[in-house]
Amino acid sequence: MKLFFFFLIPFLFVSCASSHISSASESDANPASIRLAPDVTAEMLSPSFWISRTKNPQKIKMTRPSIAAWNRTMETVRYPASSDFAIVCDLRKYDSVMTAAEIRSQMQRYPSSSVWYKKVKGKSGEEIKALSQKEWRALFEKMNHSALESMNYFMGGRAKDEELAKKDYPVRKAVCVRRSNLRLVPDDSFYTDDKDYWYDDIAQNSGILMNEPVLVLWESKEKDFFYVKTSFCTGWIHSEDIAFCSDKAFARLFDYAEKNQSEFVTITEDCFVLPPEYILNQSASEEKIPLFMGTYLFTADWSEAESEGTLLQRTPFANFLVEIPYRKSDGMLGVAYASLPVSACTQGLVDYTAENTLNLAFKTLGKHYGWGGMNDSRDCSEYLKDIFRCFGFNFARNSRTQMSMSGKTIDFDGKTLSKKRSLLSSLESGCVMGFPGHVFLYLGAVGGNHYVISALGAYYFDDVKVDANSVSINTLEMKRKTGETWLDLLSKAKILSDDGTFSDNRVFLNKKWEFADFSKITAGFSVFYASSAKNRKNSVVAVNAGHGTKGGATQKTFSHPDKSPKVTGGTTAAGAIVSIAVSDGMIFNDGKSEAEINLRTARIFKNLLLKAGYDVLMIRDSADTQLDNVARTVIANNTAAVHIALHYDSDGKKEDKGAFYCSVPDGIKQLPNVKNHWKESERLGECLVTGLASQSVPVYDNGKIETDLTQTSFSTIPTVDIELGNQCTLTQTSEIEKRAKGLLEGVELFFTNK
């Protein structure tokens, strides 16, 4: 009986600085010197073997605009479909604070009933020991859970102080300054749930690349670890591996498929080690810096570098000048310049073709498998994630969520082996596929066998387990512990192409829509969210977080569609023919901006609406949305059933006077587009105020003030500007949640009694 597994295959070429990745030549290696999996030949170890068997290998499968749209759609995908768990998220949409309860909900729980083992030094040498409940509690204490009043929660019970759970904590923006690890616990001890297997560290959650943006949610008791959220998962990271950054620096770290491709490079080597002498600013590092596949680095102009001729006493031709992030002594982000050879990267992104997919996939052939990215290696899902980052895709983190991603799905579940083989024969090389617990890339069929490549842990051959722990090639006849073959288990394949089944959830202003030509600021977009609730109501609520348009106060639009003057005052005085396009809003007594609190309120309100079964159009879904008040209203008119704008009043009072809605003044009730729905607008406002009052939100006077608003005068659907308080209103999350719940009650009341 023979056992087969892989060793390092060192003969693959590096890439060139273009959107085409060069392939390796055919191997001259002696097959007898290479250990191969069953039915794998030495010639199969070259990507060109498979590329030559692929139809149209250089055809671009998806353009960058399509990849960008795919990424945005991914942010709406849930796993499972009925849950609130988004498999990827946009970090820019999180608020500047989180409550203790929200932070706890982001943390993974590992109750003391979980059995973890670790190696300790005993009297007779190294011993294997299961964690006791006392040691679990010590871990939780190290995580600083007691400050969140969550020790009981994390031990499987309930928090003692529910009021403390509503306390707000700041969310800080940061960037990872080196390839690092995200851990389930804030220490580096090796833990396993199988005391007879010590290759996989069960406490390892994921690897994270340099220049990856993160939100810092919490810190360990000793402050040596931070608990961070990335777009694809959460985990504990060494504090020295991240640097806090400004909003501007943070905003750069997104949307690579939409960027100017000359602004950055993508590392296309498995790992290129940057020598310290290539770095201009030695404060960044005096050590070699490993740059892993899929890392994005911003480029700079060589004229900006003061000492380019001092690099190795040479002028570094065929090199990019790139920015290398590092953590300064104060914990903030610093940037150094470095010389990066074109052979290690490509400018911008790689074109998404079958040929480039295979060439990237073979870069790591024979390298170590790394559970959760341990030992600077990759597991099956991280292997695919890093490959597809080179094209600009934002993949989900693990195998089950990757199989839930957007795209055309080929379903193998319940199919006979004959039908599965038939479906496989129709697929192209480089297709993503998998079964529960494992994902891989399809290579093609040879001699009746179907071949795949993946970062593989173990397989069984002749009923004997083989711990391959390598990036390896094998057939689908490989077996699992159960005796079933990979072909038996094969469940899904994902085809990512321009004809795939996904759509963009952004809503732009259509210039053909009524009143659209009155808009002045139109470059932004709104975002549509479909409810996944079982009781989905098929009603769209447009939620408009007021203000939040940079430069909006410098532009003006007509006050009314018939160009008549305003009949009441507001931000713009009565009698004005034109009004401010989008005002800046006021500042609360605690220093927060109205634009920020409006957006926080809108997001909480959105989540409540989705759970209640309503679809939601978020008119403003980011800190800055380049849409003026006319554009916002026109988009709502053509997309939603009702339009609710959220505001807080600026009135100079010394107390919170309470909530009210802006009712429709007589002077605009006869506008052709207003006269047919203004009564429903009034009813919507009354329902919202009733709902707010039911949540003990104070109500001002009789709950309404006549106000001539651009939103009202350009509307064609029931629309309301609801003022939720004033500058004296408390802005902690508990107060915002109270108002959001009241708004939901108002919406339910409006649609129930329609």
Helices and strands as residue ranges (DSSP letters): G 31-33, G 42-45, H 47-51, H 64-74, G 91-93, E 97-99, H 100-106, E 117-122, E 125-130, H 133-142, G 145-148, H 151-154, G 164-166, E 168-170, E 172-176, E 180-183, E 204-208, E 213-219, E 225-229, E 234-238, G 239-241, E 242-244, H 247-251, G 256-258, E 264-267, E 271-274, G 276-278, E 289-292, E 296-300, G 302-304, G 308-313, E 319-327, E 333-341, G 342-344, E 345-347, H 354-361, G 362-364, G 371-376, H 380-389, H 399-402, E 408-411, H 417-425, E 432-435, E 438-446, E 449-456, E 459-461, E 464-466, E 470-475, H 486-489, E 492-495, E 506-507, G 516-518, E 526-529, E 540-545, G 552-554, E 556-558, E 578-580, H 594-611, E 615-618, H 629-637, E 642-649, E 659-663, G 666-668, H 678-694, E 699-706, H 710-713, E 719-726, H 733-752
